[in-house]
Amino acid sequence: MSVANPLPAILAAVCLSSPALAQSQALAQSPGSRVSTISVTGEATLHVKPDEAKINIGVVTQESQASEAATENANRLEAVFQALHQAIGANADIKTVSYGLTPDYRYQSGERQPEISGYTATNTVQVTVDDLQKVGAVIDAATRSGANRIEDIQFTLRDPEAMHTKALSQAAADAKAAADALAAALGLKISRVLTVREGGGYPIPVRPLPMAFARAREAERPTPIQAGTLDVSSSVTLTVAVADQPRTAG
């Protein structure tokens, strides 16, 4: 994203809580325009607690006939839906992410072509949980009601844009502070901002290690889940024009 203005409001409002992380380039001279410039890069990283979890829950059934596998899968998934609504609420955010009905093959010794031995139906839904304290209970409710696959758990942010903007503001302030310090050390003053370039990205979802939910279920203990923290990083590269400090009359 290209930023046309020097972000004066952002740069004035942010107070950094960590030392500036700036990579400075040497003072450059433009032969054509005779404008001296300084380029610096400011960086910022926020450590944020996630406030949302997305859990992929699956039901896998195997039967001798395709229709039987599909029907059994649908019945078990309906029981899972009911358990999830009881655990989360009537307005639970549940959506289907994948469905498959595939034949199972059996190879006989001496035969060149395999024969179909049955069918496997797989239905995976994604459940969004706003209360992270309920993640373990949601997994337990799903597995007790018929789910036999927990494919993925992601801890994310409901509003990642807000954290990205905050990190960007801190990175911009970091770059400005570095430019001011470098110019002052060289006896120069900043006359204007020439370019501002943004870097960095949005937080990467945290995925905990796969859980052995069957073992936890046998022990009748809640499934333990730790959300951890997300790192939201951003960088701003700032190029400013500089000139000599005016000399005061003695």
C-alpha positions in Angstrom: 0.0 0.0 0.0 1.5 3.3 -1.0 1.0 6.3 1.4 0.9 9.7 -0.2 1.1 11.9 2.9 3.7 11.7 5.7 1.2 10.5 8.3 1.6 13.6 10.6 -1.3 12.6 12.9 -0.1 9.0 13.3 3.5 10.0 13.9 2.6 12.5 16.5 0.2 10.2 18.4 2.3 7.1 18.9 4.7 6.6 21.8 7.0 3.7 21.4 7.5 1.3 24.4 10.5 -0.4 22.9 13.9 0.9 21.5 13.7 2.0 17.9 14.5 -0.6 15.3 15.8 1.4 12.3 18.0 0.4 9.5 19.7 3.5 8.1 21.2 4.1 4.8 24.1 6.5 4.2 23.4 10.1 3.2 22.8 10.2 -0.5 23.3 13.0 -3.0 21.1 13.2 -6.1 23.3 14.6 -8.9 20.4 16.0 -11.0 18.3 17.8 -8.4 21.0 18.2 -5.8 18.7 17.0 -3.0 20.2 15.2 -0.1 18.1 12.4 1.3 18.1 10.0 4.2 16.2 6.6 4.1 15.3 4.7 7.2 13.1 1.7 8.0 11.1 1.6 11.2 9.7 -1.6 12.6 7.2 -2.7 15.2 5.9 -6.0 16.5 2.8 -6.4 18.7 2.2 -9.5 20.8 -1.5 -9.9 20.9 -3.8 -12.4 22.6 -6.2 -14.0 20.1 -9.9 -13.5 20.7 -11.3 -16.1 18.3 -10.8 -19.7 17.5 -11.8 -21.6 14.4 -12.0 -25.4 14.8 -12.4 -27.9 11.9 -14.4 -30.8 13.0 -15.0 -33.9 10.9 -17.2 -37.0 10.7 -15.9 -40.0 8.8 -18.1 -43.1 8.1 -17.5 -46.3 6.2 -20.1 -48.6 4.9 -20.5 -51.2 2.2 -22.8 -49.1 0.1 -22.4 -45.4 -0.8 -25.9 -44.5 0.3 -25.4 -46.2 3.6 -22.1 -44.3 4.2 -23.7 -41.0 3.3 -26.8 -41.6 5.5 -24.7 -42.7 8.5 -22.5 -39.6 8.1 -25.5 -37.3 7.9 -27.1 -38.8 11.0 -23.9 -38.6 13.1 -23.2 -35.0 11.9 -26.7 -34.0 12.9 -26.0 -35.2 16.4 -22.7 -33.2 16.3 -24.6 -30.1 15.3 -27.0 -30.5 18.2 -24.1 -30.9 20.7 -22.3 -27.9 19.3 -25.3 -25.7 19.6 -25.7 -26.8 23.2 -22.1 -26.0 23.9 -21.9 -22.7 22.1 -25.4 -21.4 21.7 -28.3 -21.4 19.3 -26.5 -18.8 17.1 -23.3 -20.9 16.8 -21.2 -20.0 13.7 -20.9 -23.4 11.9 -20.2 -23.8 8.2 -19.3 -26.8 5.9 -15.8 -26.6 4.5 -15.5 -29.9 2.7 -17.5 -33.0 1.9 -16.5 -36.2 0.1 -17.9 -39.6 -0.7 -15.2 -42.0 -2.2 -15.0 -45.7 -2.9 -12.6 -47.9 -0.9 -10.6 -50.4 -3.0 -9.3 -53.8 -2.2 -6.5 -55.5 -4.1 -6.6 -59.2 -4.5 -3.4 -61.2 -5.1 -3.0 -62.0 -8.8 -5.7 -59.6 -10.0 -4.8 -56.5 -12.1 -7.9 -54.5 -11.3 -8.9 -53.7 -7.7 -12.5 -54.2 -6.5 -14.6 -51.8 -4.5 -14.9 -53.0 -0.9 -17.0 -50.1 0.5 -17.4 -46.4 0.6 -16.1 -43.6 2.9 -18.1 -40.4 3.5 -16.2 -37.4 5.1 -17.9 -34.2 6.1 -15.9 -31.4 7.7 -17.4 -28.3 9.3 -15.7 -25.2 10.7 -16.9 -23.9 14.1 -16.0 -20.3 15.1 -15.7 -19.8 18.9 -15.6 -16.3 20.4 -15.1 -17.5 24.0 -11.6 -19.2 24.0 -12.4 -20.8 27.4 -15.0 -23.0 25.6 -12.6 -24.4 23.0 -11.8 -27.6 24.9 -15.5 -28.0 25.8 -16.5 -27.6 22.1 -14.0 -30.3 21.1 -15.2 -32.7 23.8 -18.9 -32.1 22.9 -18.2 -32.8 19.3 -16.2 -36.0 19.9 -18.7 -37.4 22.4 -21.6 -36.9 19.9 -20.0 -38.6 17.0 -17.2 -36.5 15.5 -14.0 -38.6 14.9 -11.7 -36.1 13.3 -10.4 -32.8 14.7 -8.5 -31.5 11.7 -7.4 -28.0 12.6 -7.5 -25.3 15.3 -6.7 -21.7 14.5 -6.5 -18.9 17.0 -7.1 -15.6 15.3 -8.4 -12.0 15.8 -11.9 -10.8 15.1 -10.5 -7.5 14.0 -7.0 -8.0 12.6 -7.2 -4.6 10.7 -7.1 -2.7 14.0 -4.0 -4.4 15.3 -2.3 -4.0 11.9 -3.0 -0.3 11.9 -1.6 0.0 15.5 1.6 -1.8 14.4 1.9 0.4 11.3 1.5 3.5 13.5 4.3 2.4 15.8 6.5 1.5 12.8 5.9 4.9 11.3 6.8 6.7 14.6 9.9 4.5 14.8 11.0 5.5 11.3 10.5 9.2 12.0 12.5 9.0 15.3 15.3 7.3 13.5 15.3 9.9 10.7 15.3 12.8 13.2 18.2 11.2 15.2 20.3 10.5 12.1 19.8 14.0 10.7 20.6 15.6 14.1 23.8 13.5 14.4 24.9 14.7 11.0 24.1 18.4 11.7 21.2 18.4 9.2 17.5 19.2 9.4 14.6 17.4 7.7 12.9 19.7 5.1 10.2 17.4 3.9 9.1 13.7 3.5 9.7 12.4 0.0 8.3 8.8 0.1 6.7 6.5 2.6 6.5 2.7 1.9 4.7 0.2 4.1 5.8 -3.4 4.7 4.8 -6.2 7.0 1.5 -8.1 7.1 -1.4 -9.4 9.2 -1.1 -11.8 12.1 -0.5 -15.5 11.2 -3.1 -17.7 13.0 -1.7 -19.8 15.8 -2.2 -23.6 15.4 -1.6 -25.6 18.5 -0.2 -29.1 18.2 -2.7 -31.8 17.3 -4.6 -33.1 20.3 -5.0 -36.8 21.1 -8.7 -36.1 21.9 -9.6 -39.8 22.1 -7.2 -40.4 25.0 -8.5 -37.3 26.8 -12.1 -38.6 26.2 -11.3 -42.0 27.7 -9.9 -40.4 30.8 -13.1 -38.2 31.1 -10.9 -35.1 31.4 -11.5 -31.8 29.5 -9.3 -31.4 26.5 -6.6 -28.8 27.4 -6.1 -26.0 24.8 -3.7 -23.1 25.1 -4.2 -20.1 22.8 -0.8 -18.5 23.1 -0.2 -15.1 21.5 -0.1 -13.7 17.9 2.7 -11.6 16.5 1.5 -8.6 14.4 4.5 -7.0 12.6 4.8 -4.0 10.4 7.5 -1.8 8.9 7.6 1.6 7.3 10.4 2.9 5.0 10.7 6.6 5.1 12.8 8.8 2.7 13.2 12.4 3.7 15.0 15.4 2.2 17.6 17.0 4.4 19.6 20.3 4.3 22.3 21.9 6.4 21.3 23.5 9.7 21.2 27.3 9.4 24.0 28.9 11.2 23.1 31.5 13.9 24.9 34.8 13.9 27.6 35.0 16.5 
